[in-house]
């Protein structure tokens, strides 16, 4: 394409609305424009990037035996009521009514639709396994859309669903998708890690997120540099807590006055002990009850782990009024000893403490020499704490390290969560009816584009990996008014395109500096400058966007040189 015929509305100033680099650069480089909060129009350059990502995704899905289809965005409420998710999904679900006052939603995901399709079409074990996928728009009514394409209300996503006869088959499908996702993000030129994660509203047992590593990432991940362990902080675990030290004898329980001392740090300082000797008692409200969560004073409650342990639908920290009503005690003085009519969930580390300090369920008072099992018995003992960098890896014991990540894909083992409730069954070899075993696998296409920028940019603009760049190269004649330069630039541009190098001819009547800045902002992997040396010496300048390395190459060798460089970018 010629720049004079293209829509490239670049901006010099950073838009005030853009908080993260990808949002800033997508706006400045003329890739997207805002239509409404969390909803964007993808301009031609963005569409080219998205199509390349989608093509890579298609090739890797097809390589594993995936079959592409297309499912509707508008879905009837009945199927969501049948699965039980109509009320569970919450306010993020876009709900609407048709002219007959029937309820519908805009699809945030497609488990219900695909399960009903398979329920109607698959009857025998001979028809399994199946890998079915589509790429389409999805909708989630985010409370606070932010970070441009990172957290929008409309986005493009690929989701594939696997259907198998048993868990062994699901494991094979899961491994296929793990491999496919690894290939997709590698081919997109991204640095990423697959990490263990929580399944959230999708449900299921095993799940992995694919995280693009970037400082701007919303999610924190913990990983081991010695072995392959990596997990989202919501899921991360560590080695089991040490047991009670038999050399330390439990002492008698005593009350102590602690006026105004509420936090674990304040209490520890008051008694001259380390915070880990304090039992932190946090009260939470679920959709059914108030519960007490116990962790060491130097730890934080992992609310995702706690939610999953309780099997609750919702979980929130209890407010002051709830704490007072449930315990008769102000927040800061609640403890497990003598706590009545409230379920207690204790982290294993709490059970390993000897002679700890805890709230006495009395204003300005704490108990000392608190010992689990003697002084209180929790209803559940489960890992409910947040793991931090520096703690031992649960696999090999080496120190865990922390990084920030952007989730671009997630794979789930659903099991029979949807097939049982929606009646998707098959007949086995013996004519016995069994539920189909399912998995689901999603890639955020638009988010992958944004994540690529978060990981590949500098102060001048985007640095696209060549595999997903909108164009591979831009040919810039220094002086478009010079007929000889333009003729050479035109010839080179045509030869590049014939050789399969997607190229732009910047034939605008602009100063060279303006064109160079736009080239860096847009992020073409290669910039080829045709100036006086091309006319006088038959030499052009080829500059790599990522490294800034510049080569002077003869016109006769330029195309071959570009084809040689591109696979390395």
Legacy VTK file of the C-alpha trace (Angstrom):
# vtk DataFile Version 3.0
C-alpha trace
ASCII
DATASET POLYDATA
POINTS 569 float
0.000 0.000 0.000
0.953 3.632 -0.519
0.842 5.838 2.555
-1.094 8.499 0.648
-3.930 6.012 0.159
-3.968 4.669 3.731
-5.779 5.652 6.899
-2.895 6.198 9.361
-4.140 8.859 11.837
-1.026 9.111 14.034
-0.983 11.427 17.035
1.962 13.308 18.516
0.567 13.769 22.023
-0.229 11.009 24.505
-4.033 10.850 24.968
-5.020 11.748 28.536
-7.380 8.750 28.806
-4.632 6.184 28.176
-3.033 4.746 31.325
-0.853 1.919 29.979
1.684 1.841 27.170
-0.307 -0.387 24.822
-3.366 1.870 25.058
-1.257 4.984 24.474
0.577 3.564 21.481
-2.457 1.948 19.854
-4.149 5.346 19.919
-1.088 7.360 18.918
-0.086 5.001 16.100
-3.582 5.097 14.619
-4.580 1.482 15.332
-7.749 2.019 17.399
-10.292 4.696 18.256
-12.657 4.692 21.218
-16.356 4.242 20.466
-17.585 3.996 24.068
-16.085 3.044 27.411
-14.356 -0.310 26.893
-15.459 -0.504 23.240
-13.109 0.290 20.345
-13.059 0.494 16.569
-10.117 -1.349 15.038
-8.624 0.706 12.222
-6.893 -0.941 9.223
-3.469 -1.478 10.823
-5.000 -3.069 13.926
-7.168 -5.301 11.764
-4.092 -6.567 9.928
-2.417 -7.463 13.237
-5.554 -9.174 14.543
-5.945 -11.194 11.340
-2.352 -12.408 11.628
-2.846 -13.469 15.239
-6.070 -15.231 14.281
-4.356 -17.004 11.401
-1.627 -18.296 13.718
-4.327 -19.454 16.134
-6.257 -21.209 13.348
-3.180 -22.999 12.085
-2.276 -24.298 15.542
-5.842 -25.329 16.381
-6.184 -27.126 13.053
-2.794 -28.792 13.550
-4.195 -30.461 16.682
-7.371 -31.585 14.937
-9.561 -28.589 15.803
-12.602 -27.875 13.618
-13.671 -24.257 13.197
-17.317 -23.271 13.492
-19.224 -20.125 14.472
-21.667 -19.753 17.344
-24.126 -16.912 18.052
-23.251 -13.900 20.173
-26.851 -13.451 21.356
-27.891 -16.355 23.572
-31.282 -17.138 25.162
-31.545 -16.969 28.944
-33.049 -20.458 29.031
-29.767 -22.216 28.362
-27.997 -20.152 31.031
-30.792 -20.935 33.489
-30.432 -24.605 32.596
-26.690 -24.522 33.372
-27.309 -22.514 36.547
-25.111 -19.592 35.491
-27.784 -16.958 34.705
-27.777 -15.708 38.296
-24.243 -16.799 39.207
-22.379 -14.910 36.490
-23.317 -11.580 38.037
-23.484 -8.027 36.686
-20.767 -8.641 34.086
-23.351 -10.494 31.991
-24.932 -8.159 29.420
-28.660 -8.926 29.605
-31.313 -7.784 27.137
-34.900 -8.493 26.099
-36.364 -8.934 22.639
-39.648 -7.403 21.462
-41.529 -10.331 23.007
-39.989 -9.593 26.412
-37.869 -12.770 26.336
-34.517 -12.658 28.132
-31.234 -12.934 26.246
-27.586 -12.157 26.937
-24.532 -11.138 24.959
-22.130 -14.040 25.169
-19.153 -13.681 27.516
-18.354 -17.326 26.753
-19.968 -20.281 24.924
-20.017 -23.351 27.178
-23.815 -23.558 27.142
-24.252 -23.221 23.380
-21.534 -25.690 22.386
-22.707 -28.252 24.959
-26.246 -28.110 23.587
-24.938 -28.496 20.029
-22.975 -31.595 20.988
-25.897 -32.907 23.072
-28.018 -32.875 19.945
-25.466 -34.296 17.521
-23.140 -36.678 19.397
-24.724 -39.933 20.555
-22.000 -42.597 20.452
-18.468 -43.115 21.717
-17.552 -43.602 18.049
-18.106 -39.850 17.504
-15.599 -38.896 20.212
-13.257 -37.114 20.692
-14.250 -33.776 19.172
-12.297 -30.487 19.184
-14.557 -27.599 18.129
-13.590 -23.927 18.113
-14.585 -20.506 16.891
-13.229 -16.955 16.892
-15.747 -14.235 17.633
-16.594 -11.153 19.686
-17.324 -11.567 23.389
-19.011 -9.193 25.832
-18.506 -8.569 29.548
-19.956 -5.538 31.297
-16.844 -4.642 33.270
-17.522 -2.416 36.257
-14.550 -0.290 35.303
-13.219 -0.832 31.784
-9.571 0.207 31.779
-6.196 -0.164 30.137
-7.592 -0.004 26.612
-7.831 -3.497 25.133
-6.639 -5.134 28.356
-9.978 -4.896 30.122
-12.716 -3.968 27.679
-16.413 -4.674 27.416
-16.185 -5.986 23.843
-13.242 -8.099 22.713
-12.272 -10.808 20.242
-11.620 -14.280 21.571
-10.921 -17.764 20.319
-12.438 -20.570 22.330
-12.108 -24.274 21.668
-14.081 -26.990 23.449
-12.965 -30.597 23.739
-15.365 -33.536 24.134
-14.025 -36.892 25.293
-15.389 -40.145 26.643
-13.257 -40.199 29.825
-10.613 -38.426 31.894
-7.805 -40.107 29.963
-9.160 -38.654 26.744
-9.500 -35.225 28.366
-5.861 -35.401 29.454
-4.824 -35.997 25.833
-6.948 -33.077 24.608
-5.595 -30.850 27.380
-2.005 -31.662 26.453
-2.764 -30.969 22.797
-4.072 -27.521 23.657
-1.185 -26.827 26.018
1.155 -27.555 23.124
-0.945 -25.533 20.686
-1.010 -22.503 23.001
2.723 -22.725 23.526
3.161 -22.699 19.744
0.720 -19.801 19.244
2.428 -17.448 21.664
5.898 -18.504 20.546
4.973 -17.773 16.936
3.593 -14.389 18.012
7.091 -13.564 19.274
6.088 -13.281 22.936
7.884 -14.153 26.163
5.349 -16.029 28.277
4.827 -18.625 30.985
2.031 -21.169 31.472
1.021 -20.952 35.149
-1.354 -22.864 37.406
-4.463 -20.784 38.020
-7.944 -20.611 39.514
-10.844 -21.567 37.248
-13.182 -18.786 38.422
-16.667 -18.561 36.897
-15.831 -21.106 34.163
-15.374 -23.879 36.725
-13.588 -27.184 36.417
-10.622 -28.796 38.116
-7.257 -28.185 36.439
-6.500 -24.921 34.650
-3.460 -23.062 33.354
-3.139 -19.419 32.358
-0.702 -18.324 29.678
0.927 -15.137 30.917
2.871 -12.675 28.780
5.594 -11.311 31.052
5.408 -7.521 31.342
5.924 -5.002 34.150
2.492 -3.523 33.434
0.756 -6.873 33.930
-2.277 -6.873 36.225
-1.511 -10.341 37.587
1.375 -11.405 39.807
2.873 -14.820 39.182
5.301 -16.868 41.232
7.729 -19.152 39.444
10.732 -21.307 40.112
13.897 -20.712 38.109
15.189 -24.203 38.927
12.183 -26.343 37.937
9.104 -25.675 35.780
6.729 -24.674 38.601
4.769 -21.462 37.982
1.432 -20.286 39.354
-0.785 -17.264 39.608
-0.586 -15.828 43.152
-4.247 -16.808 43.559
-3.229 -20.456 43.155
0.404 -20.607 44.299
1.381 -23.015 47.060
4.571 -23.724 48.963
6.018 -26.546 51.028
3.873 -27.714 53.969
4.297 -25.917 57.282
6.634 -27.475 59.818
4.964 -29.373 62.623
4.919 -28.382 66.291
8.331 -28.260 67.931
8.232 -31.012 70.560
10.836 -29.104 72.564
8.446 -26.203 73.237
5.837 -26.939 75.861
2.382 -25.317 75.689
1.893 -22.764 78.458
-1.273 -21.816 80.279
-3.745 -19.611 78.434
-3.795 -16.038 79.775
-5.604 -12.774 79.088
-3.631 -9.595 78.518
-4.776 -5.980 78.213
-3.880 -4.505 74.798
-5.534 -1.067 74.666
-5.773 0.252 71.105
-3.650 -2.559 69.639
-5.562 -4.069 66.725
-3.277 -5.048 63.842
-0.956 -8.049 63.995
2.030 -5.716 63.734
0.825 -3.549 66.639
0.090 -6.583 68.804
3.468 -8.174 68.020
5.320 -4.952 68.852
3.355 -4.605 72.098
4.406 -8.101 73.242
7.926 -7.866 71.789
7.431 -10.855 69.492
7.589 -11.475 65.746
4.283 -11.057 63.828
4.281 -14.738 62.877
3.552 -15.591 66.528
0.197 -13.793 66.185
-2.935 -15.520 64.877
-4.682 -13.138 62.505
-8.460 -13.750 62.571
-10.338 -12.307 59.580
-14.132 -12.451 59.303
-15.718 -12.872 55.865
-19.299 -12.833 54.613
-20.324 -15.428 52.039
-23.664 -15.840 50.330
-24.656 -18.172 53.195
-22.758 -17.338 56.386
-20.058 -15.446 58.259
-16.797 -17.378 58.591
-13.496 -16.793 60.385
-10.242 -17.279 58.444
-7.055 -17.818 60.472
-3.561 -17.117 59.150
-0.283 -16.155 60.762
0.181 -12.483 61.532
2.818 -12.105 58.832
0.548 -13.623 56.169
-2.432 -12.462 54.118
-5.606 -14.421 53.417
-5.867 -15.619 49.820
-9.539 -14.906 49.197
-9.711 -17.083 46.081
-8.402 -20.098 47.998
-10.827 -19.346 50.834
-13.770 -19.028 48.444
-12.932 -22.368 46.845
-12.435 -24.041 50.225
-15.861 -22.910 51.365
-17.549 -23.745 48.068
-19.282 -20.367 48.278
-20.581 -18.261 45.405
-19.523 -14.911 46.881
-17.030 -13.743 49.478
-16.281 -10.329 50.942
-14.466 -9.033 53.988
-16.934 -8.394 56.811
-17.477 -4.747 57.699
-17.246 -3.340 61.233
-20.982 -3.695 61.856
-21.005 -7.336 60.771
-17.999 -8.146 62.973
-19.642 -6.499 65.988
-22.951 -8.253 65.381
-21.408 -11.695 64.824
-18.908 -11.640 67.713
-19.955 -8.847 70.054
-16.404 -7.574 69.661
-14.860 -4.726 67.646
-12.659 -5.705 64.693
-9.065 -6.192 65.787
-9.874 -8.174 68.927
-11.562 -11.227 67.390
-9.904 -14.589 67.961
-10.721 -18.295 67.576
-10.893 -19.198 71.285
-14.498 -19.285 72.421
-15.794 -18.029 69.082
-19.394 -19.217 68.807
-21.709 -19.961 65.878
-19.042 -19.120 63.318
-17.209 -21.667 61.159
-13.425 -21.451 61.518
-11.046 -22.152 58.627
-7.403 -22.325 59.697
-4.296 -22.320 57.550
-1.932 -25.241 58.346
0.710 -22.771 59.548
-1.637 -21.668 62.331
-1.947 -25.263 63.492
1.856 -25.440 63.782
2.131 -22.448 66.164
2.908 -22.957 69.839
1.959 -20.375 72.486
0.624 -17.867 69.953
-1.220 -14.591 70.563
-4.814 -14.100 69.375
-7.776 -11.825 69.961
-9.785 -12.546 73.132
-13.170 -11.548 71.667
-13.142 -8.700 74.169
-12.350 -5.009 73.525
-8.700 -4.035 74.184
-7.829 -7.626 75.122
-5.772 -10.467 73.625
-4.962 -13.988 74.713
-1.421 -15.300 75.038
-0.242 -18.923 74.877
-2.964 -19.931 72.414
-2.540 -23.456 71.031
-4.664 -25.071 68.353
-6.610 -28.227 69.228
-6.221 -27.485 72.946
-7.812 -24.020 72.979
-9.813 -24.132 69.765
-10.645 -26.644 67.052
-11.116 -25.309 63.534
-13.864 -26.699 61.319
-11.506 -26.844 58.338
-7.722 -26.837 57.986
-6.778 -25.783 54.455
-4.147 -23.737 52.637
-5.843 -20.310 52.553
-2.884 -17.973 52.566
-1.104 -15.908 49.965
2.328 -17.242 49.019
5.109 -14.705 48.471
8.371 -14.522 46.557
11.274 -15.999 48.482
9.302 -18.928 49.871
10.289 -22.470 48.818
9.006 -23.964 45.583
6.478 -26.746 46.336
8.159 -28.998 43.750
11.880 -28.612 44.371
12.318 -26.311 47.373
14.227 -23.562 45.550
13.195 -19.958 46.209
10.147 -18.735 44.322
10.491 -15.558 42.279
7.815 -13.053 41.319
6.967 -11.449 37.987
4.084 -9.499 36.508
2.035 -11.027 33.737
-0.793 -10.334 31.308
-3.178 -13.239 30.840
-3.630 -13.920 27.123
-4.957 -17.474 27.266
-6.375 -20.029 29.659
-7.117 -23.732 29.387
-9.562 -25.609 31.640
-10.427 -29.202 32.454
-14.191 -28.893 32.863
-14.877 -32.578 33.408
-18.646 -33.169 33.463
-19.599 -29.805 35.000
-21.673 -28.781 31.963
-22.435 -32.106 30.326
-24.161 -33.472 33.441
-26.371 -30.474 34.073
-27.179 -29.981 30.369
-27.605 -33.680 29.592
-24.810 -34.098 27.041
-24.351 -37.872 27.154
-23.067 -40.656 24.906
-23.458 -44.411 24.709
-20.303 -46.451 25.354
-19.391 -49.811 23.789
-21.759 -51.581 26.173
-24.695 -49.312 25.428
-24.367 -47.557 28.783
-25.127 -43.830 28.874
-22.351 -41.633 30.278
-21.744 -37.870 30.475
-19.251 -36.448 27.991
-16.025 -35.205 29.585
-15.242 -31.638 28.516
-12.462 -29.068 28.404
-12.421 -25.450 27.242
-9.561 -23.351 25.968
-9.576 -19.595 25.321
-7.215 -17.063 23.739
-7.843 -13.317 23.947
-6.981 -12.170 20.436
-7.305 -8.430 21.059
-5.574 -8.757 24.414
-2.699 -10.617 22.728
-2.214 -7.632 20.415
-2.087 -5.267 23.392
0.178 -7.593 25.391
2.621 -7.770 22.468
2.992 -3.988 22.673
3.400 -4.005 26.457
6.335 -6.347 25.955
7.702 -4.780 22.759
8.076 -1.011 22.779
10.487 1.801 23.517
10.252 5.563 23.966
9.677 6.012 20.224
6.804 3.593 19.749
5.854 -0.016 19.023
8.359 -2.739 18.111
6.257 -5.427 16.425
7.501 -9.013 16.180
7.636 -9.603 12.429
5.105 -12.460 12.567
2.256 -10.166 13.668
3.412 -6.765 12.367
0.815 -4.972 10.210
3.480 -4.681 7.488
7.017 -6.026 7.402
8.722 -2.973 5.965
8.263 0.644 5.016
10.102 2.122 2.039
10.807 5.827 2.558
12.050 8.036 -0.277
13.850 10.941 1.379
12.522 13.388 -1.200
9.289 12.338 -2.949
9.737 15.300 -5.295
12.957 13.773 -6.639
11.827 11.675 -9.608
14.881 9.411 -9.503
14.425 8.613 -5.808
10.718 7.964 -6.301
11.354 5.701 -9.270
13.870 3.610 -7.320
11.625 3.530 -4.234
8.655 2.467 -6.348
10.643 -0.319 -8.006
11.984 -1.602 -4.682
8.510 -1.463 -3.128
7.046 -3.530 -5.958
9.877 -6.095 -5.794
9.469 -6.513 -2.036
5.759 -7.210 -2.332
6.315 -9.684 -5.176
8.840 -11.466 -2.925
6.218 -11.822 -0.186
7.503 -8.951 1.957
4.445 -6.920 2.996
5.541 -3.349 2.399
4.326 0.231 2.562
5.612 2.993 0.298
5.605 6.229 2.284
5.027 8.581 -0.633
3.685 11.445 1.487
5.009 14.944 0.890
6.384 15.167 4.404
9.830 15.873 5.836
12.000 12.745 6.304
12.012 13.296 10.078
8.222 13.095 10.208
8.238 9.846 8.236
10.976 8.346 10.407
9.061 9.197 13.585
5.868 7.677 12.194
7.756 4.541 11.137
9.105 4.104 14.668
5.735 4.892 16.243
3.865 2.390 14.058
6.584 -0.198 14.597
7.460 -1.523 11.130
10.157 -4.181 11.760
12.257 -2.750 8.895
12.703 0.764 7.541
14.287 1.098 4.089
15.467 4.583 3.165
15.965 5.547 -0.472
18.009 8.754 -0.660
20.804 10.336 -2.661
23.062 7.307 -2.118
20.516 5.170 -3.894
20.595 7.453 -6.908
24.350 8.087 -6.916
25.767 4.803 -5.585
22.876 2.307 -5.894
22.786 1.826 -2.090
19.831 1.899 0.337
19.754 2.026 4.129
18.008 -0.853 5.932
17.308 -0.217 9.630
16.081 -2.820 12.113
13.419 -1.300 14.401
14.234 -3.444 17.435
18.004 -3.064 17.607
18.473 0.131 15.604
21.164 -1.629 13.555
21.571 -0.036 10.140
23.044 -1.676 7.033
23.953 -0.099 3.710
22.938 -2.583 1.039
23.058 -2.388 -2.724
19.703 -2.073 -4.456
20.285 -5.310 -6.306
20.698 -7.213 -3.017
18.128 -5.324 -0.915
15.185 -7.666 -1.388
17.207 -10.769 -0.589
18.730 -9.053 2.450
15.268 -8.128 3.753
14.058 -11.717 3.309
17.133 -12.907 5.200
16.593 -10.493 8.118
12.821 -10.882 8.604
12.821 -14.378 10.197
15.170 -13.065 12.905
12.898 -10.188 13.956
LINES 1 570
569 0 1 2 3 4 5 6 7 8 9 10 11 12 13 14 15 16 17 18 19 20 21 22 23 24 25 26 27 28 29 30 31 32 33 34 35 36 37 38 39 40 41 42 43 44 45 46 47 48 49 50 51 52 53 54 55 56 57 58 59 60 61 62 63 64 65 66 67 68 69 70 71 72 73 74 75 76 77 78 79 80 81 82 83 84 85 86 87 88 89 90 91 92 93 94 95 96 97 98 99 100 101 102 103 104 105 106 107 108 109 110 111 112 113 114 115 116 117 118 119 120 121 122 123 124 125 126 127 128 129 130 131 132 133 134 135 136 137 138 139 140 141 142 143 144 145 146 147 148 149 150 151 152 153 154 155 156 157 158 159 160 161 162 163 164 165 166 167 168 169 170 171 172 173 174 175 176 177 178 179 180 181 182 183 184 185 186 187 188 189 190 191 192 193 194 195 196 197 198 199 200 201 202 203 204 205 206 207 208 209 210 211 212 213 214 215 216 217 218 219 220 221 222 223 224 225 226 227 228 229 230 231 232 233 234 235 236 237 238 239 240 241 242 243 244 245 246 247 248 249 250 251 252 253 254 255 256 257 258 259 260 261 262 263 264 265 266 267 268 269 270 271 272 273 274 275 276 277 278 279 280 281 282 283 284 285 286 287 288 289 290 291 292 293 294 295 296 297 298 299 300 301 302 303 304 305 306 307 308 309 310 311 312 313 314 315 316 317 318 319 320 321 322 323 324 325 326 327 328 329 330 331 332 333 334 335 336 337 338 339 340 341 342 343 344 345 346 347 348 349 350 351 352 353 354 355 356 357 358 359 360 361 362 363 364 365 366 367 368 369 370 371 372 373 374 375 376 377 378 379 380 381 382 383 384 385 386 387 388 389 390 391 392 393 394 395 396 397 398 399 400 401 402 403 404 405 406 407 408 409 410 411 412 413 414 415 416 417 418 419 420 421 422 423 424 425 426 427 428 429 430 431 432 433 434 435 436 437 438 439 440 441 442 443 444 445 446 447 448 449 450 451 452 453 454 455 456 457 458 459 460 461 462 463 464 465 466 467 468 469 470 471 472 473 474 475 476 477 478 479 480 481 482 483 484 485 486 487 488 489 490 491 492 493 494 495 496 497 498 499 500 501 502 503 504 505 506 507 508 509 510 511 512 513 514 515 516 517 518 519 520 521 522 523 524 525 526 527 528 529 530 531 532 533 534 535 536 537 538 539 540 541 542 543 544 545 546 547 548 549 550 551 552 553 554 555 556 557 558 559 560 561 562 563 564 565 566 567 568
